[in-house]
Amino acid sequence: MEKMPKALKLFLLYALVQLVFHTIGEYTICGIFYTMEGQGFLEHQLLMFSAITGDVFIGLGLFLILAFVNKRSDWFLDKWERKDIVIYLLYSILISFYFEIHALHTSRWGYQTDMPLVPGTPIGLVPVLYLIIVLPLALIVTKKIYQSKFA
């Protein structure tokens, strides 16, 4: 990994950190707040794989958007600017709303009665907060790993 370009190293490291976080997060949250009535074991695992993969790609999309806006792939190694925070918040909220509405509309999953909802919507609050927290947390952990192993 030493001869790998810095941009690719950061991108892959961020993808790996996200994979770990989203695997833990999806299995934890889905077990508590979601209902997947009528699904067999294999169907459930495929849905989980899809959700985890989707979350990783959502995070990578954010990474690429902010790298484009900042004109550099290592933008998050420095202090975040206000525009970075606004972009990540809007992106997290909009993308989580879109995927939750789509999944509910297509009956891909449903919510347990314990799922708190975003006021005035049928959207679960937990998946929205989940992306708002996990996406920057994965960037922070990626930064720490990169600085301790590669900088």
N, CA and C atoms as a LAMMPS dump frame, in Angstrom:
ITEM: TIMESTEP
0
ITEM: NUMBER OF ATOMS
453
ITEM: BOX BOUNDS ff ff ff
-5.0000000000000000e+02 5.0000000000000000e+02
-5.0000000000000000e+02 5.0000000000000000e+02
-5.0000000000000000e+02 5.0000000000000000e+02
ITEM: ATOMS id mol type element x y z
1 1 1 N 0.821 -1.195 0
2 1 2 C 0 0 0
3 1 3 C 0.864 1.258 0
4 2 1 N 2.156 1.091 0.199
5 2 2 C 3.07 2.23 0.244
6 2 3 C 3.188 2.963 -1.09
7 3 1 N 3.166 2.236 -2.205
8 3 2 C 3.361 2.86 -3.515
9 3 3 C 2.047 3.354 -4.122
10 4 1 N 0.971 3.118 -3.434
11 4 2 C -0.342 3.526 -3.911
12 4 3 C -0.478 5.047 -3.787
13 5 1 N -1.078 5.7 -4.786
14 5 2 C -1.289 7.154 -4.677
15 5 3 C -2.118 7.503 -3.433
16 6 1 N -1.823 8.646 -2.864
17 6 2 C -2.476 9.071 -1.628
18 6 3 C -3.997 9.104 -1.774
19 7 1 N -4.499 9.612 -2.88
20 7 2 C -5.946 9.718 -3.086
21 7 3 C -6.603 8.34 -3.056
22 8 1 N -5.997 7.375 -3.73
23 8 2 C -6.547 6.022 -3.767
24 8 3 C -6.457 5.368 -2.383
25 9 1 N -5.356 5.61 -1.7
26 9 2 C -5.155 5.065 -0.353
27 9 3 C -6.249 5.582 0.592
28 10 1 N -6.506 6.884 0.556
29 10 2 C -7.535 7.467 1.411
30 10 3 C -8.924 6.938 1.05
31 11 1 N -9.203 6.837 -0.229
32 11 2 C -10.498 6.363 -0.713
33 11 3 C -10.75 4.924 -0.261
34 12 1 N -9.764 4.061 -0.447
35 12 2 C -9.915 2.648 -0.061
36 12 3 C -9.975 2.475 1.458
37 13 1 N -9.171 3.236 2.16
38 13 2 C -9.199 3.174 3.615
39 13 3 C -10.559 3.622 4.147
40 14 1 N -11.086 4.701 3.575
41 14 2 C -12.411 5.179 3.97
42 14 3 C -13.474 4.124 3.648
43 15 1 N -13.367 3.477 2.5
44 15 2 C -14.317 2.418 2.133
45 15 3 C -14.266 1.269 3.141
46 16 1 N -13.085 0.885 3.546
47 16 2 C -12.923 -0.21 4.505
48 16 3 C -13.484 0.166 5.884
49 17 1 N -13.186 1.361 6.345
50 17 2 C -13.707 1.825 7.632
51 17 3 C -15.236 1.855 7.593
52 18 1 N -15.768 2.355 6.5
53 18 2 C -17.231 2.386 6.349
54 18 3 C -17.823 0.988 6.354
55 19 1 N -17.176 0.064 5.659
56 19 2 C -17.672 -1.311 5.594
57 19 3 C -17.82 -1.889 7.007
58 20 1 N -16.833 -1.659 7.833
59 20 2 C -16.888 -2.147 9.215
60 20 3 C -18.013 -1.447 9.976
61 21 1 N -18.048 -0.125 9.914
62 21 2 C -19.069 0.632 10.646
63 21 3 C -20.475 0.264 10.192
64 22 1 N -20.695 0.201 8.88
65 22 2 C -22.04 -0.056 8.369
66 22 3 C -22.486 -1.496 8.615
67 23 1 N -21.556 -2.426 8.615
68 23 2 C -21.933 -3.808 8.933
69 23 3 C -22.427 -3.886 10.374
70 24 1 N -21.677 -3.305 11.284
71 24 2 C -22.088 -3.289 12.694
72 24 3 C -23.394 -2.502 12.851
73 25 1 N -23.445 -1.336 12.244
74 25 2 C -24.616 -0.469 12.382
75 25 3 C -25.892 -1.066 11.816
76 26 1 N -25.82 -1.6 10.601
77 26 2 C -27.028 -2.154 9.972
78 26 3 C -27.568 -3.347 10.742
79 27 1 N -26.695 -4.255 11.153
80 27 2 C -27.174 -5.422 11.893
81 27 3 C -27.746 -5.024 13.256
82 28 1 N -27.183 -4.014 13.878
83 28 2 C -27.69 -3.557 15.173
84 28 3 C -29.033 -2.856 15.012
85 29 1 N -29.079 -1.876 14.138
86 29 2 C -30.293 -1.073 13.967
87 29 3 C -31.443 -1.896 13.402
88 30 1 N -31.158 -2.712 12.405
89 30 2 C -32.238 -3.493 11.78
90 30 3 C -32.864 -4.472 12.76
91 31 1 N -32.069 -5.025 13.635
92 31 2 C -32.607 -5.962 14.612
93 31 3 C -33.543 -5.316 15.618
94 32 1 N -33.346 -4.027 15.856
95 32 2 C -34.142 -3.326 16.865
96 32 3 C -35.331 -2.58 16.253
97 33 1 N -35.102 -1.869 15.155
98 33 2 C -36.093 -0.912 14.668
99 33 3 C -36.837 -1.304 13.395
100 34 1 N -36.375 -2.329 12.684
101 34 2 C -37.003 -2.684 11.414
102 34 3 C -37.735 -4.009 11.513
103 35 1 N -38.728 -4.147 10.661
104 35 2 C -39.424 -5.414 10.538
105 35 3 C -39.303 -5.871 9.087
106 36 1 N -38.958 -7.106 8.911
107 36 2 C -38.81 -7.668 7.572
108 36 3 C -39.631 -8.949 7.511
109 37 1 N -40.92 -8.757 7.709
110 37 2 C -41.867 -9.865 7.795
111 37 3 C -41.801 -10.753 6.566
112 38 1 N -41.847 -12.048 6.799
113 38 2 C -41.941 -13.011 5.707
114 38 3 C -40.638 -13.297 4.984
115 39 1 N -39.53 -12.763 5.465
116 39 2 C -38.249 -13.012 4.808
117 39 3 C -37.57 -14.222 5.419
118 40 1 N -37.023 -15.049 4.547
119 40 2 C -36.216 -16.16 5.004
120 40 3 C -34.816 -15.67 5.331
121 41 1 N -33.992 -16.571 5.857
122 41 2 C -32.628 -16.219 6.26
123 41 3 C -31.824 -15.656 5.084
124 42 1 N -31.83 -16.346 3.955
125 42 2 C -31.046 -15.904 2.797
126 42 3 C -31.546 -14.568 2.268
127 43 1 N -32.856 -14.416 2.181
128 43 2 C -33.422 -13.157 1.703
129 43 3 C -33.034 -12.007 2.637
130 44 1 N -33.065 -12.264 3.934
131 44 2 C -32.671 -11.242 4.909
132 44 3 C -31.192 -10.878 4.75
133 45 1 N -30.335 -11.884 4.576
134 45 2 C -28.902 -11.612 4.43
135 45 3 C -28.617 -10.824 3.148
136 46 1 N -29.334 -11.144 2.087
137 46 2 C -29.163 -10.393 0.832
138 46 3 C -29.606 -8.939 1.001
139 47 1 N -30.692 -8.722 1.732
140 47 2 C -31.135 -7.364 2.008
141 47 3 C -30.104 -6.621 2.851
142 48 1 N -29.537 -7.303 3.847
143 48 2 C -28.512 -6.674 4.68
144 48 3 C -27.273 -6.338 3.854
145 49 1 N -26.858 -7.269 2.991
146 49 2 C -25.716 -7.016 2.111
147 49 3 C -25.989 -5.794 1.234
148 50 1 N -27.192 -5.723 0.708
149 50 2 C -27.58 -4.597 -0.134
150 50 3 C -27.553 -3.294 0.656
151 51 1 N -28.077 -3.311 1.879
152 51 2 C -28.1 -2.102 2.71
153 51 3 C -26.68 -1.652 3.067
154 52 1 N -25.831 -2.602 3.443
155 52 2 C -24.45 -2.271 3.812
156 52 3 C -23.698 -1.726 2.605
157 53 1 N -23.826 -2.403 1.476
158 53 2 C -23.164 -1.949 0.246
159 53 3 C -23.664 -0.567 -0.148
160 54 1 N -24.979 -0.377 -0.059
161 54 2 C -25.553 0.935 -0.372
162 54 3 C -25.006 2.021 0.529
163 55 1 N -24.904 1.735 1.821
164 55 2 C -24.361 2.717 2.768
165 55 3 C -22.91 3.067 2.441
166 56 1 N -22.123 2.059 2.095
167 56 2 C -20.723 2.318 1.744
168 56 3 C -20.657 3.221 0.508
169 57 1 N -21.48 2.934 -0.495
170 57 2 C -21.473 3.764 -1.703
171 57 3 C -22.006 5.168 -1.432
172 58 1 N -22.953 5.303 -0.511
173 58 2 C -23.422 6.627 -0.107
174 58 3 C -22.247 7.415 0.479
175 59 1 N -21.483 6.78 1.352
176 59 2 C -20.321 7.435 1.945
177 59 3 C -19.25 7.777 0.924
178 60 1 N -19.016 6.864 -0.012
179 60 2 C -18.02 7.133 -1.057
180 60 3 C -18.477 8.268 -1.967
181 61 1 N -19.785 8.336 -2.196
182 61 2 C -20.325 9.455 -2.98
183 61 3 C -20.067 10.78 -2.288
184 62 1 N -20.287 10.808 -0.983
185 62 2 C -20.008 12.018 -0.207
186 62 3 C -18.526 12.368 -0.267
187 63 1 N -17.677 11.359 -0.125
188 63 2 C -16.23 11.562 -0.205
189 63 3 C -15.863 12.235 -1.531
190 64 1 N -16.399 11.706 -2.632
191 64 2 C -16.085 12.244 -3.957
192 64 3 C -16.638 13.653 -4.157
193 65 1 N -17.849 13.899 -3.668
194 65 2 C -18.433 15.24 -3.781
195 65 3 C -17.566 16.26 -3.047
196 66 1 N -17.185 15.929 -1.816
197 66 2 C -16.382 16.875 -1.036
198 66 3 C -14.951 16.995 -1.571
199 67 1 N -14.417 15.916 -2.136
200 67 2 C -13.098 16.012 -2.778
201 67 3 C -13.187 16.942 -3.991
202 68 1 N -14.267 16.847 -4.736
203 68 2 C -14.474 17.716 -5.9
204 68 3 C -14.622 19.171 -5.462
205 69 1 N -15.457 19.407 -4.466
206 69 2 C -15.697 20.771 -3.979
207 69 3 C -14.414 21.391 -3.43
208 70 1 N -13.621 20.586 -2.726
209 70 2 C -12.386 21.085 -2.116
210 70 3 C -11.174 20.993 -3.03
211 71 1 N -11.355 20.366 -4.197
212 71 2 C -10.299 20.209 -5.201
213 71 3 C -9.106 19.411 -4.692
214 72 1 N -9.39 18.503 -3.724
215 72 2 C -8.349 17.611 -3.225
216 72 3 C -8.977 16.465 -2.441
217 73 1 N -8.376 15.303 -2.555
218 73 2 C -8.943 14.103 -1.933
219 73 3 C -8.646 13.999 -0.443
220 74 1 N -7.706 14.764 0.043
221 74 2 C -7.345 14.688 1.462
222 74 3 C -7.915 15.855 2.273
223 75 1 N -8.964 16.458 1.771
224 75 2 C -9.568 17.633 2.4
225 75 3 C -9.9 17.395 3.874
226 76 1 N -10.313 16.188 4.222
227 76 2 C -10.781 15.911 5.58
228 76 3 C -9.638 15.703 6.575
229 77 1 N -8.394 15.691 6.097
230 77 2 C -7.254 15.584 7.005
231 77 3 C -7.007 16.908 7.729
232 78 1 N -7.567 17.982 7.173
233 78 2 C -7.465 19.301 7.796
234 78 3 C -8.773 19.601 8.535
235 79 1 N -8.807 20.773 9.145
236 79 2 C -10.036 21.193 9.823
237 79 3 C -11.131 21.382 8.772
238 80 1 N -12.328 20.892 9.101
239 80 2 C -13.449 21.033 8.179
240 80 3 C -13.911 22.485 8.12
241 81 1 N -14.257 22.909 6.921
242 81 2 C -14.817 24.24 6.738
243 81 3 C -16.334 24.154 6.856
244 82 1 N -16.955 25.298 7.015
245 82 2 C -18.416 25.345 7.158
246 82 3 C -19.107 24.692 5.964
247 83 1 N -18.626 24.932 4.749
248 83 2 C -19.254 24.356 3.554
249 83 3 C -19.196 22.828 3.577
250 84 1 N -18.13 22.251 4.121
251 84 2 C -18.02 20.789 4.217
252 84 3 C -19.107 20.234 5.134
253 85 1 N -19.324 20.901 6.241
254 85 2 C -20.338 20.459 7.208
255 85 3 C -21.735 20.595 6.615
256 86 1 N -22.004 21.714 5.955
257 86 2 C -23.321 21.928 5.346
258 86 3 C -23.576 20.888 4.256
259 87 1 N -22.595 20.641 3.411
260 87 2 C -22.757 19.654 2.341
261 87 3 C -22.999 18.271 2.926
262 88 1 N -22.214 17.87 3.899
263 88 2 C -22.387 16.529 4.473
264 88 3 C -23.741 16.403 5.173
265 89 1 N -24.187 17.441 5.876
266 89 2 C -25.489 17.376 6.534
267 89 3 C -26.634 17.279 5.526
268 90 1 N -26.623 18.143 4.518
269 90 2 C -27.677 18.104 3.497
270 90 3 C -27.67 16.782 2.754
271 91 1 N -26.495 16.316 2.377
272 91 2 C -26.361 15.048 1.661
273 91 3 C -26.897 13.896 2.513
274 92 1 N -26.497 13.848 3.774
275 92 2 C -26.926 12.771 4.669
276 92 3 C -28.442 12.756 4.843
277 93 1 N -28.999 13.919 5.064
278 93 2 C -30.447 14.011 5.286
279 93 3 C -31.212 13.664 4.015
280 94 1 N -30.834 14.264 2.907
281 94 2 C -31.564 14.019 1.657
282 94 3 C -31.45 12.57 1.206
283 95 1 N -30.27 12.006 1.274
284 95 2 C -30.086 10.633 0.801
285 95 3 C -30.799 9.645 1.723
286 96 1 N -30.778 9.905 3.029
287 96 2 C -31.477 8.996 3.94
288 96 3 C -32.991 9.1 3.739
289 97 1 N -33.517 10.309 3.547
290 97 2 C -34.944 10.475 3.269
291 97 3 C -35.316 9.727 1.993
292 98 1 N -34.528 9.888 0.948
293 98 2 C -34.833 9.242 -0.331
294 98 3 C -34.897 7.718 -0.178
295 99 1 N -33.86 7.128 0.401
296 99 2 C -33.815 5.671 0.495
297 99 3 C -34.878 5.115 1.438
298 100 1 N -35.168 5.816 2.515
299 100 2 C -36.205 5.342 3.427
300 100 3 C -37.578 5.408 2.766
301 101 1 N -37.886 6.516 2.122
302 101 2 C -39.185 6.647 1.437
303 101 3 C -39.311 5.578 0.353
304 102 1 N -38.268 5.393 -0.429
305 102 2 C -38.296 4.396 -1.503
306 102 3 C -38.509 2.991 -0.939
307 103 1 N -37.783 2.648 0.104
308 103 2 C -37.893 1.309 0.687
309 103 3 C -39.274 1.086 1.31
310 104 1 N -39.811 2.093 1.957
311 104 2 C -41.14 1.967 2.544
312 104 3 C -42.205 1.852 1.452
313 105 1 N -42.052 2.658 0.406
314 105 2 C -43.017 2.652 -0.7
315 105 3 C -43.025 1.314 -1.444
316 106 1 N -41.868 0.699 -1.582
317 106 2 C -41.768 -0.58 -2.302
318 106 3 C -41.891 -1.779 -1.356
319 107 1 N -42.173 -1.511 -0.094
320 107 2 C -42.309 -2.555 0.937
321 107 3 C -41.042 -3.402 1.089
322 108 1 N -39.913 -2.783 0.864
323 108 2 C -38.643 -3.494 1.056
324 108 3 C -38.43 -3.801 2.526
325 109 1 N -38.841 -2.87 3.382
326 109 2 C -38.83 -3.084 4.819
327 109 3 C -39.871 -2.188 5.462
328 110 1 N -40.105 -2.417 6.718
329 110 2 C -41.024 -1.604 7.5
330 110 3 C -40.398 -1.339 8.851
331 111 1 N -41.085 -0.56 9.66
332 111 2 C -40.564 -0.186 10.962
333 111 3 C -41.292 -0.919 12.076
334 112 1 N -40.552 -1.243 13.124
335 112 2 C -41.147 -1.728 14.359
336 112 3 C -41.871 -0.54 15.015
337 113 1 N -42.728 -0.818 15.978
338 113 2 C -43.435 0.268 16.661
339 113 3 C -42.489 1.146 17.483
340 114 1 N -41.299 0.624 17.81
341 114 2 C -40.314 1.39 18.586
342 114 3 C -39.575 2.448 17.763
343 115 1 N -39.7 2.403 16.433
344 115 2 C -38.964 3.344 15.58
345 115 3 C -39.562 4.748 15.734
346 116 1 N -38.768 5.698 16.242
347 116 2 C -39.26 7.078 16.275
348 116 3 C -39.269 7.631 14.847
349 117 1 N -40.239 8.471 14.547
350 117 2 C -40.36 9.033 13.204
351 117 3 C -39.918 10.489 13.197
352 118 1 N -39.417 10.944 12.036
353 118 2 C -39.135 12.36 11.839
354 118 3 C -40.501 13.052 11.888
355 119 1 N -40.666 14.048 12.746
356 119 2 C -41.978 14.688 12.888
357 119 3 C -42.571 15.109 11.532
358 120 1 N -43.836 14.729 11.349
359 120 2 C -44.554 15.1 10.137
360 120 3 C -44.271 14.231 8.925
361 121 1 N -43.502 13.147 9.112
362 121 2 C -43.155 12.258 7.996
363 121 3 C -43.334 10.802 8.426
364 122 1 N -43.365 9.903 7.442
365 122 2 C -43.374 8.468 7.778
366 122 3 C -41.963 7.891 7.882
367 123 1 N -40.942 8.768 7.877
368 123 2 C -39.538 8.351 7.829
369 123 3 C -39 8.146 9.238
370 124 1 N -38.308 7.023 9.42
371 124 2 C -37.687 6.73 10.697
372 124 3 C -36.583 7.721 11.016
373 125 1 N -36.551 8.162 12.252
374 125 2 C -35.521 9.105 12.7
375 125 3 C -34.16 8.419 12.828
376 126 1 N -34.15 7.163 13.224
377 126 2 C -32.895 6.442 13.464
378 126 3 C -32.016 6.366 12.206
379 127 1 N -32.539 5.972 11.022
380 127 2 C -31.659 5.912 9.858
381 127 3 C -31.126 7.276 9.422
382 128 1 N -31.889 8.324 9.67
383 128 2 C -31.414 9.675 9.335
384 128 3 C -30.257 10.048 10.263
385 129 1 N -30.467 9.868 11.563
386 129 2 C -29.401 10.166 12.524
387 129 3 C -28.188 9.267 12.309
388 130 1 N -28.455 8.035 11.935
389 130 2 C -27.377 7.071 11.68
390 130 3 C -26.406 7.608 10.624
391 131 1 N -26.933 8.055 9.485
392 131 2 C -26.033 8.581 8.445
393 131 3 C -25.368 9.879 8.874
394 132 1 N -26.108 10.73 9.581
395 132 2 C -25.529 11.999 10.04
396 132 3 C -24.348 11.743 10.975
397 133 1 N -24.409 10.666 11.741
398 133 2 C -23.337 10.351 12.698
399 133 3 C -22.234 9.501 12.068
400 134 1 N -22.609 8.46 11.338
401 134 2 C -21.616 7.49 10.867
402 134 3 C -20.73 8.038 9.739
403 135 1 N -21.285 8.816 8.824
404 135 2 C -20.454 9.313 7.718
405 135 3 C -19.267 10.153 8.206
406 136 1 N -19.463 11.154 9.063
407 136 2 C -18.288 11.898 9.533
408 136 3 C -17.427 11.095 10.501
409 137 1 N -18.05 10.213 11.28
410 137 2 C -17.275 9.374 12.185
411 137 3 C -16.299 8.494 11.399
412 138 1 N -16.756 7.952 10.287
413 138 2 C -15.873 7.138 9.444
414 138 3 C -14.737 7.986 8.872
415 139 1 N -15.015 9.236 8.539
416 139 2 C -13.948 10.126 8.062
417 139 3 C -12.94 10.419 9.17
418 140 1 N -13.423 10.625 10.378
419 140 2 C -12.531 10.899 11.511
420 140 3 C -11.643 9.686 11.797
421 141 1 N -12.224 8.496 11.801
422 141 2 C -11.446 7.277 12.04
423 141 3 C -10.459 7.046 10.9
424 142 1 N -10.891 7.292 9.672
425 142 2 C -9.986 7.163 8.523
426 142 3 C -8.803 8.113 8.683
427 143 1 N -9.078 9.337 9.094
428 143 2 C -8.017 10.324 9.313
429 143 3 C -7.026 9.826 10.367
430 144 1 N -7.554 9.308 11.481
431 144 2 C -6.685 8.815 12.56
432 144 3 C -5.822 7.646 12.083
433 145 1 N -6.427 6.706 11.384
434 145 2 C -5.675 5.552 10.872
435 145 3 C -4.627 6.01 9.88
436 146 1 N -5.013 6.872 8.957
437 146 2 C -4.074 7.352 7.935
438 146 3 C -2.897 8.081 8.589
439 147 1 N -3.189 8.943 9.537
440 147 2 C -2.11 9.713 10.172
441 147 3 C -1.2 8.817 11.002
442 148 1 N -1.724 7.755 11.578
443 148 2 C -0.88 6.887 12.406
444 148 3 C -0.115 5.867 11.582
445 149 1 N -0.604 5.49 10.418
446 149 2 C 0.029 4.427 9.625
447 149 3 C 0.748 4.914 8.378
448 150 1 N 0.304 6.034 7.789
449 150 2 C 0.821 6.405 6.469
450 150 3 C 1.427 7.805 6.389
451 151 1 N 1.169 8.652 7.368
452 151 2 C 1.655 10.039 7.272
453 151 3 C 3.075 10.162 7.777
